[in-house]
Amino acid sequence: MSLPITSLKSVKNYSLQGLSLTLETPEGPRTIWLAPKQIIKIPEEFIGNQIRNLHNRRMLQISN
């Protein structure tokens, strides 16, 4: 069963170090590596507590 994707979000690593991010996918947690200044596009549903926490600490930027 496929879930509808509402919107894609751009996540940019603003820190000077690489980050290992955990995405909350429907199949379960998935870990990706985000290099400094790298940008990825992910569905809004994949954003979990870790990504929100890093965004609040201004290490990541989340935009449309």
C-alpha positions in Angstrom: 0.0 0.0 0.0 1.4 3.4 -1.0 0.9 6.4 1.1 0.2 9.8 -0.6 3.1 12.2 -0.3 1.8 15.6 0.7 4.9 17.7 0.0 8.7 17.5 -0.3 10.9 19.5 2.0 14.5 20.5 1.4 16.8 19.7 4.3 20.2 21.5 4.3 23.1 20.7 6.6 24.3 24.1 7.9 27.0 22.7 10.2 30.6 22.3 9.3 30.4 18.5 10.1 28.7 15.6 8.4 25.5 14.4 10.1 23.9 11.0 10.2 20.1 11.6 10.0 17.4 9.1 10.7 14.4 9.3 8.5 11.0 7.9 9.7 9.9 6.0 6.6 6.8 3.8 6.4 9.0 0.7 6.2 10.9 1.7 9.4 13.8 4.0 10.3 16.4 4.7 7.6 19.7 6.3 8.2 21.4 8.7 5.6 24.6 10.6 5.7 24.4 14.4 5.0 27.7 16.1 4.2 28.4 19.7 5.2 26.3 22.2 3.0 24.6 19.2 1.3 20.8 19.5 0.5 18.4 16.6 0.2 14.7 16.6 -0.6 12.5 14.3 1.5 8.8 13.9 2.1 7.4 15.9 5.0 6.3 12.6 6.7 9.9 11.4 7.0 10.9 14.3 9.3 11.2 13.0 12.9 12.3 14.3 16.3 16.0 14.1 15.5 15.7 16.3 12.4 13.4 18.8 14.2 15.8 19.0 17.1 18.8 19.7 14.8 16.6 22.3 13.1 15.9 24.0 16.5 19.6 24.0 17.2 20.2 25.7 13.8 22.3 22.8 12.4 19.8 22.0 9.7 17.5 24.2 7.6 14.1 22.9 6.5 12.4 24.7 3.7 9.9 24.0 0.9 
